[in-house]
Amino acid sequence: MLLLITLVSGVLVSVSSNSWLGAWMGLEINLMSFVPLMSNVKNMYNTEASLKYFIVQVLASATLLFLVVMKTLTEDLFSFESNQYTPMIICTPLLLKSGAAPLHWWFPGVMEGLSWENCALLMTVQKAAPLMLMSYLIEINIFTLSIILMSTIVGSIGGLNQTSMRKILTYSSINHTGWMLAALNTSENLWMAYFTIYSMLALTVVSAIKLSGVSFINQTMMTNKEAMLMKFMMFTSLLSLGGLPPFLGFMPKWIVIQAMIMNNMAPLATIMVVMSLITLYYYLKISYSSFLILNDEPKWNLKSQKSNTMKNFMALTLSSISLTGLVICTIITNIN
């Protein structure tokens, strides 16, 4: 609990700070409270994951601090936008921190060694501060557009040949980072809405997968037939995360596409939509075996599901929001 509080306070410090030094300090507090959260004696991959994460984040933080100090020394402290390359240079370590392509190489390896709770934190809370700091600098230019393009392409194509659920969620997260950067380009409110809905959906997926005890695609067939509700929660929330229309996950993408077309970015929006279809394909690949009516279940499937009422209730609540959220939102807007 203490580490979670310092983790969130680190994000708040960096988001609300008045100077780049304060922002850097917030990022450091956030990192120092996440590394102990990662360490878990039961998991053998944990040490490797936390060390990898620590080294990458320290590299990004050191680069950010160095660039900010250099900028202060070489130019006037307050004329930050005087050079057109400055925003690009400062954004690079922040992109590394948030795991956007092509600086995503550490992300799948770190996710593979973490518990599900930490995976959820890494995909949601840990992205908030770097993206918020980027919103101060980001502007529509070749650099930003290429990062958006690469994130959406890498995120969709990278997940195609993966069998691990954690890696599939990682590449999905990279794809969503591309969408979030596109939302940042148009407006900050839009990014906030996208980030909130994405965080909720990622939490839904993680809580549903954690209940079923699945770590790889081929294990989805092994979950008991009795746990029908849990399977239903898992697959509908996955499709919602992919952005399939009747679910809540479609709404932020819909708004981003609309905003991009209004800003004359239709070609980029088209590529992003096509890449989203590919992400939907690998979500369907997970749920395909269980969606089929004729799916087999081995006789020796004796693994009893952990019946934790509280966790079941939480997963059910979240997945019902993801199922009915879009309908409720449209009803509310029509009433107004």
N, C-alpha and C positions, 0 to 999 in steps of 0.2 A: 504493500500500500504506500509506504514511504517513497519507494523508488518511482512508483507510478505518479505520485504527486510532483516529485521533482522533475520527472519526464515532461509532464504537461506544463509545469512552470517554466521549464527551459524553452519550450515552444512559445509560451506567452511572453517571456522576456525578449526573445529575438524578434517576435512580431511587433511588440509595442515599443521597442527601443528607439531612441532618437538618433543614434549614431551607428556606424557600421561596426565599431568596436563592441558596442553593446549587443548587436545582432550576433556577432561572432561568439560572444560570451554565452548567450542563450543557447546557441547551437552546441557549445561545449558541455553545458550543464545537461542538455538533452542527451548527448552521447554518453556522458559519464553515468547517467542513471539507466540507460538502456543496456549497456554492456553487462552489469551485474544481473539484470533481469534475464538476459539470454542464458547465463550459465546454469546448467542443470546436470546433476550428477548421473541421472538415469540414461542420458543420451550420449553416445560415444562421439557423435559428430559435432557436439556442441562447442567444444573448445576450439575446434578448427573454424567453425562458423563465426564465433565471437571474435576470434583473433583477426580473421579476414575482414570482418565488418569494422573492427577497431582501426586497423591499418588504413583501410580505404577512407574512412571518415576523417581520420587524423590528417591524412594527405590533403583531403579537400579543405579541411578547416585551416591548415597551415597555408595552403595556396591562397585561400580567401583573405586571410590576415595579411599575408605578404603583399598581395595585390592592392589591398586597401591602403596599407602603409606606404607603398610605392607611389600610389596615386596621390596621397596627401603630400609626400615629399616633392614629387616632380611638378605638381600643379597646385593651383589654389584649392584649399580645402572644400570650398562651397561650390565651385564650378564643376560639378560631377559630370554633367552632360556635355561638357565642352568638346570632348573628343568622341567621334562616332563609334570608335572601337571599344571604349570603356565598358558600356553595358554588356557587350559580348564577352569581354575578358572576365568581368566579375560574375557573369551568369554561369561560366563554365564549371567552377567548383561547386556551385549550387546545383547544377544539373547532375554532377557526379554524386552529390549527396542524395538527391531524390531518385537516382537510378534511371534517368532517361537515356535512351539510346543516342549515340554510340558509346556512352559511358556507363553501360548497364552490366558489364562483364562480371562484376562482383555479386550482383543481385541473386541470380539463380543458385549459386553455390552457398550463399549465406542462408537463403530460405530453406534449403534442403536440410540443414542441420538444426532447425529451430522447432520448438513446440508450436502447436496451432495458435495458442494465445499470442505468442511473440510474432508469429507470421502476420496475424491480424494487425498488431501494432506497427510492424515494419511497413505494411502496405498502406496504412492509413495515417496514423499520428505522425510518423517519422517523415512523411512527405509534406506535411502542412507548413512547417517553418521555411524550408528552402523555396517552396513554390510562392509563399507569401512574399519573401524577400525578392524573388524574381519579378513579382508584379510591379515593384517600384522601378525596375529598369527596362522591362521587356518592351520591345517595339517591333512593328512588322518590318522585318528585313530578311535577306536571304538566309542569314544564320538561323534565325528563329524558325523560319518555314522549313529549313532542311532538318532541324532537330525534330519538329513535329512530324514531318514525313518519315524520318528514320525510326522514331519511336513507334509510330503506328505500324510500319512495315515489319520491324524487328519483333514487336510484340505479337503480331498475328502469325508470321511465318515461323518464328522461333518455337512456338508452342505446338506446332503440328506433329513433330515426331517425339514428343515427350510422353512418358508413361507415368511419371510421378505427379500426383495431384498438386503438390507444393510448387513444382516447376511450372505447371500449367497456370496456376494462379499468379505466379511471378510474371510470366510473359503477358498474361492478361493485364497485370498491373502496369507493365511498361507501355502497353497499348493505351490504357486509360490515361497514363501520364501525358502521352501525345495529345489526347483529347483535352486534357486539363490545360495544357499550354496553349492550345488553340482557343479555349475559353478565356484564358488570361489575356490573349491578344485582343479580344473583343470587349470584355468588360469584367471588372473585378467581382461584381455581384453574381455574374453568371458562373465564374469559377467557384465561388463559395457554394452555390447551389449544386454544381456538379460534384464538388468534393464531398459535400455532406451526403448526397445520395449514394455516391460511390462507396464512401466509408461504411454506410449502413448496409449496403448490399454485400460488401466484402465480409463484414461481420456476420451477416446472415449465412453466407456460404460456409465460412469457417466453423460457425457453431453447428451447422447441419452436418458437415463432414466429420467434425470431431465426435459427434454423437454416434455416427455409424462406424467409427474406428477405421476408416478407409485411408490408405496412404498412396495406393497405386490404382490405375484404371481397372486392371483385371480383378480387383477386389470388390468392385461395385456389384458384381454378380453374386458374390458370396454373402451379401447382407440378407438377413432372414426375410422370408415372405411376410412374416407377422409384422415386421417393422415397415409396413406399407406407407404410413404417414411420413416416416422419416425419409424414406426414399423420395417421396413426392416433394417434400420440403427441399431436399438437396438439389433435385434436378430443376425444379421451378426457379429456385434462387440462382442457380447457375445460368439458366436461360435469361433471367432478368439481368444478371451481370453482363451478359453478352449483348443486351439491348434489343430483345425481341419485343415487338410492339405492344401486346396487351399488358406487359409488366411495367413496373415503375422504372426500370433501368433504361427504357426507351426515351423517357421524358427529357433528361438532360442532354442526350445526344440530339434529339429533335431540336431543342432550343439552340444548341451549338451550331447545328447545320444551318438553321434559319439565320442566325447572326452572321455566319461566315458568308452565306450567299448575299446578304445585305452589304457586306464589306468587300464585295467582288472577289471572293476567294472560292468560287464554285469549283474550279479544277481540283484544288486541295481537298475540299469537302467530299468530292466524288471518290478520290483515292481512299480517304479515311473511311467512307461508308463501305467500300469494297473490302477493305482490310477488316472491318468489323464483321463482315460476313464470314471471313476465314476464322475469326475467333469463335463465332457461333458454331462453325463446323467442328472445332475441337471440343467445345462443350457438349455438342450432340454426340460426339464420339464416346464421351464418358457415359452419357445417359442412354445411349442406343441399346445396349444389351438389356437394360432393365425396362426400357419403354416398350420393348417388344412383348407381345402377349405370350409368345411361345418361349420365353427365356427359361433356360434350364437352371435348376438349383441342385447342387450335389446333395446326396442323402446324408453325407457326413458333416454337413454344416451345423455344428453344435454350438457355435460361439453365441453365448447369450448376450443380448444387448444390455448395456448398462442402463438401468431405469432410474435416471435421476430426474425427478419431477420438475425441479427448478430449471435445469438446463433444457429439458424438453419444452417447457413453457416459454422460455426465452427464445429458443429457436423457432417455435411455432408463431410467436408474436411477430418476430422480425420477418419471417417468410410471408405471413399474412399481409404485412405492410407492403412487402415487395410485390405481392400478387395484386393487391387492390389499390395501391397508391396512385397509379395513373388515373384510374376511374374516379377516385375521390377528388384528385386535383382538378380534373376536367369538370366535375360536378360543381366544385367550389367556384371555379372561375366563371362558369355559366350562370351561377346564382348571382354573383357580384355584377 
